[in-house]
């Protein structure tokens, strides 16, 4: 089964990569279609037809595997590839189509209406003569799609007035042979109709358009040129985008906005643009006087107009699925399709598509598009922050924010924590900064004042940016009067020092006592920035009071252990990089390994049940075990330190014999004649005390070490 899966994956890779050398996107897509249909016989191509329509595509891998085009289910068809035909009784399309002149080739590709009009308009002689031409022939269906105004062509034909039809067909004809590999994106070619050009776009998905008409059957080579069947009748292009805007009275609002943004002249220059133009009716849907107000704000009106402009030509027929494009404003919009409808950001808002100009294409839309940079900060909040948005509205904070000032909102995602009504106002004020600040402007040590007058500290980590305990998540936006940053937790501020936090928690009495003994007490109270992994009282539960007294007796060793729990700098749990071990340098000098295991913090392989207890001079993370520096668990190092700390004096080390052992808090003389008697004595005296149980090990190690003189002199 795994072998079959590997073969399929390799086949798909080859399928989507074949023909990369000396071929166009259109040629590649036809090659892919031939491979997909290889079981149907030679020279058969697989196409997709949109259900409920006559539209057929040589589709991309993406559309093929999804089984849909423009959001509509597509069925697979098998047809002869361009240039080939069937032979009765034989599989596939084994015969190459006969080569004829351009006029005769129209019959082979079933563009019979175009063939008829060429004959009746007396153009046949022009394309059959000693010349090389390329004809972009509208399909039979394309002629039927002409709007009623354009039907006058047929009326004139009936009246035997065929000059306009003659000119129309000339406009579809180029005085040279062109095949798809010659049709580079942005190519402009003159037609046989005087002073008119064709504008060709060749897209990465294999679609080729001519004045936004899609080639549906290409590269039918003729003796005197080539024929490409297109899906609509195309019209001569006159003027640039600026001309269309100024000539259409229903586009006056956008034209005014473009002029105010100093963009109108650009739209009158050479280029390759796509412009989504809201009609005047679209602007009428906005609040009264909105356009007049923002015209006075050059930054806002410029951002709004540029958000409607792409620096590339995107014809409607080239869109087979939603794709994201960067606008001239700098942010992105998604252009997609739903059946025959072109969509913008998922909405069917396009009233008229593919108004072709010499410097691009216009699509008319019935809604004004707003980039974030043209929105009020309160409008930037989305559904993932709806709780915060509702609280914000309920407390009427918008009215308290001055119109001429800028702010930053820190919006918690829905469900991060419940909020008590009594704390709501102050909490919300701590999520509003009195200044607009982007992520790129933040740096560690920076302090930002909130609406409540408190200051939030910024912390920058390898993969995270945090303010106090709250770290940013994807989705930051900047509006015209501020910025919005999404945070994964509620912002917690504190006016307590580390000492006060630990004392008020009530579960760190032993840790505080040891810090005092070690001379580290003042660190908890003074200014600074520390991260403390603080052991709870339960972490010391296996130690008796005698053990603690012993631990306190050697200040140097005690300090060494305690400093291994403390790091310089403030490290928030959300700032730790996932998937790796984060090494925090402790004040003891060694690194402390911290990582995420099952979505919780783990330090020295010990779970951290509670994190991010914020203090004015640091942060506390709670641990339920004492952390020991690497090497403390090494047997020889541990025993040597324990011997020193416990101050065992072995007065006679011959075995078996009589021993005198002195302890710093108790003196005893015991006659020990065997290891068992020594163990018995220890067990009876220490009652399973952890440190004293270690003495049993020490006894045997001393004997072993005597042999190697490791502990000579002790």
N, C-alpha and C positions, 0 to 999 in steps of 0.2 A: 504493500500500500504506500509506504514511504517512497519507494522507487518510482511508482506511478506519479505521485505528487511532484517529485523532483523533475520528472520528464515534462509534466504539464507546465511547471514554472519555467523551465528552460525554453519550452516552445513559445510561451507567451512573451518571454524576453526577446527571443529571436523575431517573433511576429511584430513586436513593437519597435524593433531596431533595424529591420531589414531595409536595404535600399538607401542607406544614408549617403552614399557617394554619388555625385553627379545626378541627383534627382531632386525634384521639388516635393513639397509637402503633399501636393495633390497626387503626384506619381507614387509616393510612398503609400498613401492611403489606398490607392487602387491595387498596389502590390499586396498589401495586407488583405484586401478583400479577395484577391485571387487565392491566397494561401488558405483563408478560412473556408473557401469553397472547393478545396482540392479534391474532396471525395465525390464531387458532382461531375467531375470530368475535366478535360483540358479547357483552359481559357474561360472558365466560369468564375464570375465575381459574386460575392455575397454582399447584399445591400440591406439596409434597414428602411422600412417604410413606416411612417407615422400612422398609427391606426386612425381611421376616420378621415384620412386625407390622401392625396396623391403624391405627397412629398417623399422622395427617396434620397438616401444619403449613403455614400461610401464613408462609414463612420469610423471614429477613433476607437482605440482600445477601451477608453473610459465609457463611451456610449454603448459599445458592444457588450461589455460585461454587465452594465446596468440594465440593458434591454430596453432603454428608453431614449427618446430625443425630445428636448424641450419639455421634460416632465411628463411626456405622454408615452404610453407603451408603444413599442415598435416591433413589427413582425419582420422576420428574415425572408428575403427574396433571393433567388438565384437567377442571374441573367448573364448573357454573354458579355464578357468584358469589352470595352470599347475597341472596335476594329475587328471583331470576330463574329462568326455566325454559326448557326447549327447546320447539320447535314442530317437529313431524315434517316432514322435507323441507327445513328451513331450517338454515343454518349458525349455530353458536354458540347463544346463549341469548337470543333476541330478545324473549321475553315476560316481563313482570313477573308474579310469582306473585300469585294472588288474595289479597285481604286478608280474613281471617276473624277470629273472636274467638280468644282465647288457647287455648281447648280445641281448636278446629278447626285452629289453626296448628300444633299438635303433630303432626298427621298430615302437614302439608306438609314439616316438617323431619325426618320419619321417626323421631320420638321416640314410637313407638306404644306401647311398654310403659308409659311415663309416662302417656300418654293413657288407657290401659286402667286403670291404678291410680287415676287421678283419678276416673274414672267409677265404679269399684267401691268407692272409699273415700268416695263421696258428697261429694267436694270440688268437683265440676263446677259445682254451683249457686253456690258461693262465687266462682268465677272467671268466671262468665258473667253475673253480675249487673251492675247499674249501678256499675261501679267501674273503676279503672285499676290494673292489676297487672303485675308483671314476674315471669315464671316461669323459674327456672334448671333446665332439664329434663335429668335424666340421660339419656344415650343408651341405646339398647337394650343395647349392650355393657356399659355402666356397671352396669346391674342384675345382669348375669351375673358381674361382678367382685366382688360382695359376698362377704365371707368367710362360712364356715359358720355362725358365731354370728349373723351378721346375717340369715341366711336365714329366721329365725323370722318375719320379716315375711310371707313367702309362706305359712308354716304358719298364721299367724293369719288370713290372707286366706281360706285354705281352710276354716277354722273359722268364717268370717264374723265374725271379731273384728278389725275394720279400724281401730280407734281409733289404734293406733300407726302404721299406714301413713298414716292421715289426718294425724297430727301431723308425720310425716316429710315429707310433701308440703307441708304448711304452712310448714315450715322452709325450703323451696326457693322460697318465694313472698314477694315484696315488694309492699306496698300502694301502689305508684307505678310510673310508666313510667320505666325506666332503659335507655339505650343506652350503648354503649361510650364515647362521648365524655363522658358524665356520670360515668363510673367512674374517679374520680381515685385515684391510688395511696394506700393507707391509708384509703380510705373505709369507714366502718362504717354499715350500714343495718339498721334493725329489720325482722324478718320478721313474717309473719302468725301465726307460732307465738309464743305469749306469752313474753316475757322472753328471747328469743333474737335474736342479731344475726348478720349476715353480714359477713365481713371480706374486702374486695376489695383486690387488688393489681394494679396496672397497670404492666407492665415496659417498659423501653425497646425491647426486641426485639419488641414487639407482643403478647406473651402477656398475657392477662387471667385472673386466677384468682379464684375465690370459695371461701373457706376452703380454698385450695390446690387446688381442682378447676379444670381449665383449660377455658375457653370454646373449644369446637371449631367451633361454628357460631353466630355472633352476629347480633344486630340484626334478627331477623325481626319486623317490626312487625305488630301485631295491632290490630283495631278498638278493643280495650279494654286495650291494653298492649303488651308485647313478650315475645318468647321467645328465650332463649339456651340452646343445647345444651351441656352440660358432660360431662366424661369420667368422672365418678364420682358416686356417691351421697354426699352430704355429711351430717355429723352435727352436732347442736347442740354448741356450744362452751361448756364450763363451766370456770371457773377460769383462773388465770394460770400462767405457767411455774413459779413457785415451788410452786404447788399440785401440779402434776404430779410435780415432784421429790420432794416430801415424801410423796406418796401411793404412789409406786412403790418397793417394797422393793428392787428390783434396781438402783436408782440411788443407794443410800445413800452409796457412796464419794464420788461427785461432789458430792452434797448436802453432805457433811461438808466437802469442799474448798471449796465455794462459801461455806459459812458461815464457815470460817476466813479466807477472803479478804474477808469483809464484803460479799459480793455477793448473798447470798440475798434480802435485803430489796429490793434493786433489781429483782430478777426477779419480785417481787410487786407492782411498781408498773406504771402505765400506760406503754406504749411500743410500739415495733415492733422486735422482736428475732428473731434466729435463733440457736438454741443447739444445738451439737453435744454431746450428752451421752454420755460413755463409760459403758458398763454396768459393774457390779461385776466381771464376768468380764474386762473390759478392764483394770481396775486390778490384777486378780490376776496378769496377765502381767508386771507390773513386778517389779523386784528386791524381795525380802522387806524389809518395813519402809520402803520408799521413801516412801510417802504420809505415814507418821508423821513421817519426818525433815523433809520439806519443809514440813509444816504449821507447824513451828516457825519457818520463815523466811518472814515475811510477804510480802517482795518477790517471792520465788519462787512461792509458792502463789497470790498474786494474779495474777502474770503468766500462770501456767498456766491458771487458770480463765478469765481474760479472753481468752485466745487461742482459747477455744471459743465466743466470743460475738461476733456481728455486730450492729451497730446498724441493721439493716434486715431485712425479712422476705424470705427467699429460699425460695420453694416449689420442690419438686423438679421439677414440671412446667414451671416457667419457665426451667429450665436446658436450653439447646440446644447449648451448647458451653462449654468451660472458660473461666471468667472469674475474675479476681483481685479479692478483696474485703479491705478493711482490717478487722482485728479490733479489739476494744476494747483489747487489749494494745498495739496500735500497729503491729505487723507484719502481714503479709498471708498469706492462704491462698487456694488456688485451688479453686473448686467447679466440678466438671464432671460429665459423665455418660458412661457407656459402655453403650449399649443402654438397658436398663431400670434400670441401676444408677446411683445417685448416687455420685460420687467426691469425695474430699477429698485435695488435693495429689496427684492422679493415682491414688489407691488406692481400691479398692472396699471401703470400711469401714463403709458405712451399713447397719445391720440393719433399721431401721424408719424411714420418712420421713414427713414431714408430719403430725406430731401438733400439731394447731392449738389454740392458746390465744387468750385475748382480748388478750394483749399480744405475740403472736408465734407462732413455730413451733419445734418440737423435732424434731431428727433423732437417733436413737440410733445410736451407732457402737461398733465393737468394738476400737478402739485409742485410747489416750490421746494427744492432740496435745501436742507440746512446742514452745513457742517457743524461739528461741535464748536469750532471757533466762533461761530455766529450765534451761539445759543447762550442764554443765561445759565449760570452755574447750576441753578435749581432744576433746569431742564435736562441736565446731563445724567441724572440718576435714572437707572433702568429698573427692570423688574427684579433683578437679583438683589437690589437694595431697597425694595418696596417698603419694608418695615421702617427703615431709617427715613425714607422719604415721607411716609405717613406721619411719623413722629415729628419730623421737621415741619410739616404742614400744620399739625395739631398745635404745636407750640408757637406757630406764627413767627418763626425765625426770619423768614424772608423779609418781613416788614422792618426788622431790626437791622438788616444789612444795608448800609448806605449805598445809594446807586452809583456814586462816583468812586467807590473804593473797590479793591479786589480782595478775594477771599480764597481759602482752600477748604474744601469739605473732605473729611476722612469718613467715608461711608462704609460701615460694617456690612458684610453680606448677611442675607437673611438667615436667621436661626443660629447665629454665633453665640448668643446669650440672651436671656430674658432681661428685661429692664423694669425695675420697680418705678412706679409713677413718681414717688417721692424723690427719686434720684435722676429722673428723666431730664429735667432742664439743665442741671449742672453737667450731666453726662454729655448731652448734646453740645453744650457750649465747649466742652473739651475736644469735640470733633470738628470744630470750626476754627481755622487759623486766620489771623488778622492780615494775612498777606497771601498773595498768589505765589505758589512755589511749585516748580516742576520737579520731577524725580532727579533730573540731571543737575539741579542746583543744590541738592542736599549733600551734606558732608558730616562725618562723625564729629560730634562735639557741638554742632549747630543747635541753637535753642530757638524755638518758634513760639510766639505768644498766641494763646487761644482766646476765644471770645470771653471766657471766664476770667482771664487775667493770669492763668497758669502758663508755665512754659513746658513745651514738649522737647525732649532731646532726640536728636537724629542719630541713628546708628547705620553705618554702611558695611555690609558683609559681601562676601564673594558672590552670592546668588540672591541676596535679599536687601531691601531697604526698609528700615523700621523707624517708627516714631514711638518712643517708650516701648511698651510690650507689643504694640500692634505693627505687624509687617504687611507691606503692600502685596496685593495680588494683581494679576493681569487685569487691565481694563482702565488704566488711568486716562483721563480726558482733560482737555483744556478748553474752557469757554471764554466768552468775551469779557466776563468780569471775574474770572477765577479758574481754579483747577479742581478736579475731582479725583481722589485716589481711593481705590477700594482696599479695604483692610480685612484681614482674616479674623480679627477679634476686636472686642471693645477696647478702647484706649483706657488704660489704668494709670492714673497719676498718683503720686505719693508725696506727702510732706514729712515722712518719717525717715530717719537714718537707718542704716543696716542694724545697728544696735536696737533701735526701737522696734523695728519689724520683728527681729528675732525674739525680743523680750515679750512683745505683745502677743505673739503666736502661742507662747506658753509651752512649747514642746522642744525647746532648745536650751534648757537650763544647764545641762551637763556641758554642752558645747560652749556656752558662754563662760562657764566656770573654767574650762580648760583654756579658752582664749585669754582670760584674765591672768591665769597662772603663767601662760607663755609670754605675757607682755604684749599681746596683740589687741587688747581691749580697745585702745584708743583708735585703732584703725576702723573699727565699726562705727565710730562717732564722728570722725573727722571728714573733711571734704575729700572727694576722690571718686574713682570709678572702678568698682570691684565686682567680680562675680564670685559668689560663694555657694559651693555645694555643701549645705549645712546638714550634718547628721542629726536626726531627732534623738530624743532621750531613749527611744526604743533601740536605737543603733548600739547603745552601750549596755543593753540589758544583761548581757552575759558576763559583764564585769562587776565584781563586788566592790564595795567601798575600799577594801584593801588594795584591789587591783588599780583603782583610780588613784589612790594615794601613791602607789608605786609608779604609775604613769606620770604623775605630776612631779615626781622626785627628780627627774632628769629633764630640765627645761629645754635643753638643746634638742633632745630627741622629740619631745612633745611639740616644740615649735616646728620641727621638720615635718612632722605628720600633719599638723594643722595647716601649714602653708600649702600643702599639697591639695587642700580643699579650696584654695583661693587663687583667682587669676586676676591679673591687671586688665582693666577694660570691662565693658558691660556686654555680655553675650546673651542675647534673647534666644529662646528656644526656636522661634520662627526664623532666626537668622542662620541657623545651622544648615549646612548643605546636606540634602538627602542623598542617600545611596553611597555615602563615603563616611570614613571615620574622620571627624573634625578634631584636630589636635590643638588643645588650648594650653599655652605655656603657663604653668603655675608659678606662684611666687616662691615655691620650694626649688624651682629650677627645672624640673622635669615636665614633660608634656602629659596632659590629662586627656585620654581618648574619650570623645563624646560622639554618639551617633544616634540615629533614629532606628528603633526596632519595633515593628508592629505599631507604627504611628505614635510611639511614645519615646521620650528621651532616655537614653541608656548611657551611663558613665562608668567606666571601668567594669563593664559587664553587669552593672547594678542599675535597676530601674529607678527612674526619678518620678515619684508619684505626683509631685506638684512642682510647677515651674513658674518663673516670671513673677515672683513677689518683689514688686518694684520698691526701690528706696531712693532717697535723694542722692546717695553716694554709691549706688550699685544695684544689684539684683540678687535675689536668693532663689536657689533651686533646692528643693528638699530631697534628701536621700535617707534611706533607712539602714544604711550600713556605713561603717567607717571605711574611708578610702585609704589604701596603703600604696606608697610609691613603688614603682617597679624596683625589684631588688630586695624589698622588705620580705617578699615571699621566698627569696632564695635561702635555702636551709642554713648555709654557713653564715651568711650575713645576719640572718634573723637570730641565730643562736648567739653569735658574738655580741650582738647588741643587747639581747636579753640578759646575757651573763653580766654585761656591764651595768645595765639598768637595775637588775634585781640584786646585784652585788653579792653573788654567792661566793663564799670563801670555802673552798674545799681544803681542809687542813691535812687530810690524809687521802691519797688517791690510790692506794694499793687495794686490790680486790681479790678475795673477800677480806675484810679487815674491820677496824673500828673507825667510824667517821665522826667528825664534829662539824656540824653545819651551823652557820650563823646567818640569820636573816636580819635585815635592817630594823624590822619592827618587833622581832621575837628571837630569843636565843635559846638553843636547845642542844643537848648532847645525846646522840643516839648511837647505840651499838648496832652496826649494820653488818651482817655476815653474809648476806646474799642480796641479789637484785630484788627478790620477792619481798624481803623485809623492808627494803628501802621504799618500794612501791606501796607497800601496806601503810607505812608511816605517812607518806605523802598524801595518800587517799584519805586517811583519817583526819589529816590536818586541814586540807584545803577545800574539802567538800565540793569537788568538781569545779573549782575556780579555774577559769580558762588559762590564766597566766601560770598558775601553779601546776596545772596539768602538764605544762610544757617542761617543768623541771624534771619530770620522769624521762623525757626525751634527752634532756641535757645530761643526765647521769650517764647514759650509755654512750652519748657522743663524746663526753669527756674521756671515757676510757679509750674510745677509738682514736681520738685526737692525740692522746698521750703517746700512742704508738708513733705518730708522725711529727711529734713536737709542734703541732699547730697552735696549741694553746699553752706553750711553755711559758712559765712565769705567772700564769693565772692560778 
